[in-house]
Amino acid sequence: MAPARTPPRRRGRPSQPVLSEERITSAAIKIVATRGYRHLTMTELARELKVSTSALYNHTSSKRDVLIRVQDRINQGIDRSGFGSLPWDGALERWARSYRDCYAQHTAMIPIMAVLPVADSPHTLEMYEAVARGLADAGWARGDIADVIVSVESLVFGAAYDATAPADIFDPGERSDLAPVFADAVRARPADAAAAADEAFDVALGAMLDGLRLRLAAGRD
């Protein structure tokens, strides 16, 4: 009986590319989340993907290009569905809560995302357009819309950090005598760190929304 022949090797490129935008973006997020932003270099990214740096450059032009993709991937997960279906303040609240929850899972990316231009980020631009259009339809002046968005983002990024803070971050230890009122206030908070962070975010977001409602009403008068 003749030995089985080894099937001839198929020529041409593999049916599935070694690299893709999806893989590159996922690897970049992993590096930042596990090792920190300083380790996100094209060399480290190529090593994570198990390809040569030159091969990586065939799929992306620069680290900035990678960061734009990362920004767009993360922001794609933020819920903006309330705009167009809910009153502006309810939509803004849903958006803010989803935004905070999203970045609580990616706090290492906040220093990057907070200052990265949105150009060439289609999902991010679509998100901002939905928010801006919802606010404009509700009667917000064009000159105030971007300020409202930035104000919400400022709250969201800080709250995302707080959502991952250690439970004892405000514990004065043996020096409660220096801040007795503060120490009592800390003890009055929920013992669970996540619950305490949620409660603080509720207070801040509620106060912001109350203020924005008053501002919009005053602008209409």
PyMOL commands that set and color helices and strands:
alter all, ss='L'
color gray80, all
select helices_A, chain A and resi 21-35+37-39+42-49+53-57+63-76+88-104+107-113+122-137+142-163+173-178+180-187+193-220
alter helices_A, ss='H'
color red, helices_A
deselect
rebuild
show_as cartoon
